[in-house]
């Protein structure tokens, strides 16, 4: 059993080896890489990414990244391809084949069939003299000096290099297409990420009540307005315009400051110039305002008119926080 220091040293060595493998890719971003970018940008079909073993797993990740950043892509397992799935490949598609050795039996069987269809073939390969490299139209070199595996066997540094090369392709394509956060949101409608990019303040505030009191509203009615919608606050309105906000914190401070509450009205305890946000703003912007000012509610407006309240709990329920 290794002691604690040895365990840490082994982990650091593995990270250093993989980091060096990634660093070495910088000098391999060559004309072939540029040409592949132009080929994909002009592509009328899809990018088909294939591989075997651990490279197949990397291929799936690259496909996911390309799809999410605006490049239509499909994963094709090399073994399945030679047993019927080759029909996935269409005339206008470009194929990226990933392999460390470039000489696996499946790759050797698959490549000639890919070449018959005259599709452009890109090799992300760790052996530039391999069968795959020799038959590819473009070579993206992901050769590594050694794996992080102590036996130099398990794909570790090599698969990391493959993944980073794929990410480099995806990022460049994204920049070339001027793929914006709005575009990104179209492909990520589910989960917290998508909600940050498309969920509007009004989508949440419309589900809440619209508590409001006038400047002369007495304390009892203020408390009812605050508690009935469980938003912890109410707007103070005068001629349809917001003049203040009263929170449950204001109520507590009032109770500490006054013995006789009979004469207290909204204008005596309200906070003036309350923070607000337009209902068309992104909900994530509401979170930013709340964090900046250390508050839990925001008044919501539409063309400067009060339309409701958004609470930090609304954001929490949607997973935005």
Beta strands, then each sheet from edge to edge (+ up, - down):
strand 1: 47-51
strand 2: 73-77
strand 3: 94-99
strand 4: 121-125
strand 5: 138-141
strand 6: 212-213
strand 7: 233-238
strand 8: 241-247
strand 9: 276-278
strand 10: 297-302
strand 11: 305-311
sheet 1: 2+ 1+ 3+ 4+ 5+
sheet 2: 6+ 7+ 8-
sheet 3: 9+ 10+ 11-
end
